[in-house]
Amino acid sequence: MMLYNISWKFLRCLLITGLLILTVAVAASAKTTIKMSYNGPASEEDNAVHVFATHFKKLVEEKTGGAIAIDLFPNSQLGNEQQRMEQVMTDPMINVASFGGMETVFPEIFATNVPFLFDSYKAAHIFFDSSDAMKKIRKEFRERTGVQLLEVIEEGGFIAFTCTQPIKSPKDFKGLKFRAMDASQVAMYEAFGAAGTPIPWTEVYLALKTGVADGQMNPPTYIIIGSLYEVQSHLTLANVQYSDQFLLVNNAMMEELADKEREAIRSAAKEANALTRTFVESQVENRIAFLKEKGMEVYTPTHEEMAEFKKLSTPSYIKWLRQHIEKEWIDDALADAQKANNEVQ
């Protein structure tokens, strides 16, 4: 009888221990894995969006104790801009979209991309983080698409012109062909007297090399990523537009998460963005120096030349944009951008 009792107690302990081990194993396997897609290579040296993604992944996983894992898909592995936008609208995932990705589903976002809108990085930060215009954009975007716009990611500083010949003022554009990212840039180039042609990023290098286009515009980071210094001899630091992309999260997925997990994602996004901004802005001068070393002639327009660029480009951009969105979106963005510029002064 004694032996029977000991054996039963032993077996009972084994059973309880087994159940505990199984419970832990099930809990460990129950973590949520979220896909995150974005453009550009998995290089922290060259791609600011990847810098953001790696910070974001680390912070989310730390803040949730591993309950949420972020699976990174750089280099557009999950599809082009339009395909990835469709995915984040229907699937439980995260996407970093450029203006090209936002264009078809929310053209109002272009009100934040008026040429020469911001005088400084700080003004852009104030506008995108806390302006009434951005609050309105976030609300309408969520209602229209079922996607939350969490952060506006600084992807490479302000946009500059590159060309096969010097560009010092708008008159230097006359008769040239420029690669455009989207229709808004076509309108701007035409205001300068150039022809603008939308060309996908993956085809830009060859287009410049073969003369399909004489020039293009991008922040120094992307000029380096695309090795455009090999086919462009001149760089004009006109600070045309603030270079940014948009962190998008499927709303249904966010709503299904626990409150602590949702807050972890939001706070991780904000912290990762702050870290990325510091990185981007600390690297701008180094990237310009790199392009000089590669043989590019770098020119910084005078105050008068910058005023001339703005005088021609801003009205043409706004005229084009008013054909696609309501005037109030533009007015709100212009007013809040000016407030941000004034706040920094």
Steps between C-alpha positions, in 0.01 A plus 500: 500500500787739589672430167173566314458840670859604423463397135176690461647813658802471271285461191281790611807723534619395157157577354486846659858575389414391147192718493703799620762443232227467237333821622827691478569359155153597377539851645837538334362390167202735532702815426373719218725548197433806285642554153653842427577601141693795361715629214878492477777262605553348842789740560517719809778699336304594188128463570341716771173306473690183589657686793148583616379142444780345704446744789124441483534120498737504799282739701172317432647164595656645817187687607277194452742256656512306175122463476516684168773431245558724197608319183680743265460489120727766343561562130128483415506122547123491553421697186511844345355812663143442381502130586629564851242772554225255408650245740511733802138597432384136511759300695642511855829666411709818509617693195724801443363687199637784292286766332484264203330240716261752658408670172210283382331448839555837667611783268437752780840402641660705222391816681790426738749489211469851354849609384696709748232447768744474793793721595666240722491144629358621830208674328423179307508300824254737669265487202497121457489419872243743635330724243122514462546432128669166575238406761233552235701298245546209741129491585378511139764253381396247765130535420557471125753216489476308826866579564665702777774750408721482808814695408651706219852359459788723400665300224798706389492872560377761255473422130762634259528517120758302302577551132754452224554878497497778763163602646522833681160652429170403330619630163764222492221241469383624163491226235615222737329171583461408867392181668196565719389291798136587440265738318564783747866510401405503132306820567796656679748416223267641240485826697880516468485437125609136512316181405413269789455127444395253774759220515504221764790513741633166377543650151645839594870410468461360148278792395768746608779296349332472159377859487131417535520758779758773560437528871289411802438605862564305819669543838874420510424164663314372194754646260754279676274193526432518125864579408361796306831684543631268229261647242442853640770764524325785683317525834291805593411530868171682448323332797192462280290274720529320833571137419266270690304176498200381699475225761167324438338234719189297425230637730313170553824338615567783746148475641543128569815556708495552875518861620859457619604355166339785304674754721830314457474526122411869511775594744756286317411676174547843658831408663631335183408809299688729742808278475476493120469877475816542709682252277382655172582856595842405636590333171393765247834683484691171483287386207552824314875469562486144365331619181768766458766232535323304226543796266170685525505880483294626795320834486299679769259758352505856633207643693386677183521183292306304763231767495477464122463121526221544754326775304462274196455156656258561786215656295531238225494218755195643676322555167560136409396378846171690502393287203517194723407601856286755679655842557456481878760221529758721332408809701521307828844359415637837388371676812633239745837479320537877535415472870771235539754714312415800720529291816856405415612856422 
